[in-house]
């Protein structure tokens, strides 16, 4: 909750919630934060994992959440890329079948939100008359990510925002072009987001020192163990993350200010923007220029890095006209932010 309160001070939005065994239940956490009576960013990004919940129930929960919070929900649909973790939840489908199920899951969710009873007869779900008592208004935006051939068509048919982990901009641009082409074939337009960590300091030297400090206490045996576990995952996105550093501490800066060190021991979003506040803002502007509109950011430790980003990078982005101060947002000193910016 301290991160949520910090968001009020620096104008950050939205808090995001992951899904999986190592974390708290995302729905309960999201509900607690969404009901905090403050000025934290408009939205809360909450994860759902198809296969662990009925799509009609998911549609009902999302519609209730949307109504109770005044339209602040963003739905992050996580198909799952670790067969071992899926099995712990009782799910034994293979990789491509999980994406086929996600396709059906989202078809039912959107059908239940349509305002009329919805029937569906698929390989994974069969529902009759699915609907919610009050359709969500506005309709809940769906976030979704996946780098495999099985994921692309699902994104094209159902996603409002396609999320990718923080690969170098050239690789991210290739993904954007791929998904945009698939969406156009479906007659749809999709927005794009990137998931990154940040290490921002007053000087570039201090930021890189902090990045090095994070790895100083991690031995080669621990890195090798983490890489073995991550290498077993079916996720194509995870394999692309591993390819950025190949398990080596050498040459971890894979693009100016883009550091792959996080991925030596962490699954998922394994890169960080590292540098001075201006340099981190430069990289964000670079991603924005290729089509990224949503930035889902975190850091280690999360609270402290949120302070550094909110107090250092966000003012640079405001000055460049890349973000706007949300209504009622306060600076860390409690003073309303200045209006303007280009």
N, C-alpha and C positions, 0 to 999 in steps of 0.2 A: 504493500500500500504506500510505502514511502516513495517508490518510483512514481506512482500515480500522483501523489501530492507534488512531487517535483515537476511533473508535467504541467501542472497549473502555473508554476513559476516561469517556466521557459517556453510555454506554448507548444509542447510536444504532443503529437497524437499519431496513431492510437496506441494504447498498450496492446500487445499481442500475446496470445496464449497458445502454447503448443500442446500436442496430445501424445501420450505415451506413458509407459510404466514409470519412468524416473521422475515424473512431475505430478503436481497436484491435479485434481480433477479440474479441467479447464472451464467447464460450465459453471461450477460453483465460484471459482476465482473470478471469472468474467462478470458474473452477476454481482458479486460483492463490489467490484471496482466500478461497474456501470452505475450502481446506485449510490456511489459516493457523491455527496451534494457539493460539488465544486465546479470549477471551470475547466477541468481537464478536457483535452481535445474532444471533439464531437463524438468520435467513434471508438468502439472496442472490437478488436479482431479476435474472434473466437474460433477454435478449430473443431471440426467434426471429422470422424473417421468412418467412412462407409463400411458396413459389415459388422460394426459394433452396436449399431442402433438402427431401428426401423426408419426408412426414409419419411414415412408419414409422420412418425413421432418427431423426427428431426425438423420437419416442416412446421409442425405445431409448436415445438419449443422455440424455434427461431421467430415465428410470428408473435408468440407471447413476449419474448425478449424484446423484439422490436417495438411492440406496443408499450411495454412497461418502461422502456428507456427513451421513448420519444424519437425512435428512428435512428438509434446509434449503433446498430449491429452491423458488422462485416463478418461474413461467413468464410472461413478458410477450410477448404475441403482437402484432407490429407489422406491419400490412398494407402500409403504405407509401403516402405521399400525394404524392410528387414523381416525376412520370413520367420526368424526365431522369435522376434517380438510379436508378430502376428499370431504365431502359434500359442504364445502365452495367453492371448485373448481368445483362443479357441478357433482362430481363422487359419485354414490350411489351403486356401487358394494360391495358385501360382501367380507370378508377377502380372502377366497380361490379363489373366482372369480377374484380378483385383481391379484393373483399370476398366474392364468391361462392366464390372459391378458398379464402379463409380459412375460410369455413363448412365446406367439404369437408375441408380440412386438419385442423381441430379435431375433426371427426367421426371421422376416421381415427385421430388421436392418441388420443382417448378410447377408441375401439374397440380399439386395440392394447393399451391399458392394462387392458382388461376382464378379462383372464385366460383368454379363449378366443379361438381364431382368428377374425379379423374380415374379412369381405368387404365391398367397397364399389365401386360402379360409378357414377361421377359424370361431370360434364362436364370436370373438371380432373384427377381422380385415379381410377385403377382399380387396386385392390389385391385380392389373394386371400390369405386366411389371415394377415393382419397380426397380429402379437403380439410381446410382449417376453418374454424368458426368465423374468424375475421382475417382476411388476407392481409399480409404485412403491407403497410403504407408508410414510407416508400418500400418498394420491393427490396429485399436484402441483397446487396451486392455479393457475388460469389468470387472468392479468390481461390486459385488453384495453381499447382505447379507440377511439372513432370517433364523429364528430358527424353524419354523413350518414344519410340514410334507408336506405342500403344497409348501414350498420354496425349499426343498432339490432337487427334480428332476429338477427344473428350473436351479438351480446352476450347477447341473451335466451336463446339456445339453448345457449351453451357457456361463458360467462364466470362465474368465481367472484367476481371484483372488476372492476367497470367503472371505468376511469380517465378523468378529464377534465383538461384544462389549466385553469389558474387563472383562470377568468372570475369576475365578481362573484357573490356568493352567490345572488342571485335567479336568475341565469341557470343556475348550477350546479343549483339546486333544480329548475328546469324539466327539465333533463337527467335528473336522478334520477327524477323522476316519470314521464318518458317511458320510460326503460329499465325501471324497476320494473313499469310497466304491461305492457310487452311480455313481461317475464319471468314475470309472474303468469299471462299467457295460455298460457305454455309449462309452467306448473306448477312454476316454479323461483323461488328467492330469490337475490338478488344483493346483494353488498356494494359499497361505493363508495369511490373514492379520488380524490385531487386531486394534480396535479403543479405545484409552485410553487418559485420561488426565494425566498431570504430575505436581508434586510439588517437585522440586529438589533444595536442598540447600547445602551449604558447610558442614553442619553437619546434622545428622538425627534429632537431637533435634529441630533445627530451621525449618526444613521441617514440622515436626509434629505440631509445633506451628502455622505455616502458615495454615495448614489444619484446625486446631481448630479455628483460626481466621475467616476463611471463614464461619463457621457455627455460630459464636458467635452472629452475628446480625440477625439471622433468628430464629423467635419464633416458639414454638411448634404448634401454630395455623396455621402458614404459611406452616410448614412441613405437617401437617395433610391435609390442603387444596390441596397442590401439590400431595400428595399421592392419594387422592380421584380422582383427575383428571387423573393422570397417570394410576390408577387402572381400569379406564373405557376403556383404549385403547385395541384394539384387538391384538396388536403385541405380539407374543409369546416371542420374545426377550425382550420386555419391562417387561413382567411378570417375566421373569428370572432375570432381573435386580432388580425388586422390592423384589424378594425373598431373595436377598443377604443381605438385611438389615431389611426387614419386617417393615419399617417405624420407626425404633427405632434408637436412637443415640448410643445405647450400642453396643459394639463389632463391630465397623465399619471396623476394620482391619480384613478382611476376609481371607487373605493369607498374608504372610510376605510382607510388603510394598505395599499391595494392599488395598486401602481405598474406601469404598462404600459410603462415605458421600456426594459425588456429586449427587448421585441418590436420595437423600432425597427430592430434589427440582427440579432436572433437568431430563427431559425425555431423552431417548436414552442412549448414552455412560455415564453411571453413576458411573464409577470407575476411580480412579487415582493412579498412582504409586507415592508413597510418601517416601522420604528418602534422604540420602546423594547422591551425584552424583554417587558414587560407588555402593550404594545399588540399585538405579534406574537402573543402567547399569546391575547389577546382574539379576534383574527381566526381563529386556529385553532379556538378554542372555538365561534365563530360558524359556521364550516364544519361542525364536528362536530354542531352542533345541527340542521342540515338533513339530516344523514344520512351525512356523510363519516367513515369509520373509518380510512382509510389515507392518510398524507401522505408523498408522495415529494418530498423537498426537496433543493435544491442552492443554490450561490451562486458569486459571482465575487470573489476567487479561492475555489475550493471549500474548500480546507483551512482557510483563515482564517475563512471564514463558518461552517464546521462548528464551530470553536472558539467563536465568538460564540454560536451557537445552543445548543450543548451546555452551555456554561457559564452562559448567561443565560436562555434561553427554557425549556429543559427543566426547570430547578428550579421555575419558575412553574407549568408544566403538572403536575409532580409534586405540588406543594402543592395544586393544584385537583383532584387525583384523576383527571386526564385521561389520565395514563400511569402505568405501574407500573415500578419499577426492575427490570430483568432480573436473574436470578440471577447473582451474582458480578460485577456491574458495579461499576466504580470511578469515583470522582470524579476530576477532573484532578490532584488531589493524591495519588491512590492510596488514598484512604480509602473504604471501602465506603459507599454512600449510606445515609442514615437511612431506616428503615422508617416506614411510616405514610402520612399524607395521607388526605384524605377521599375 
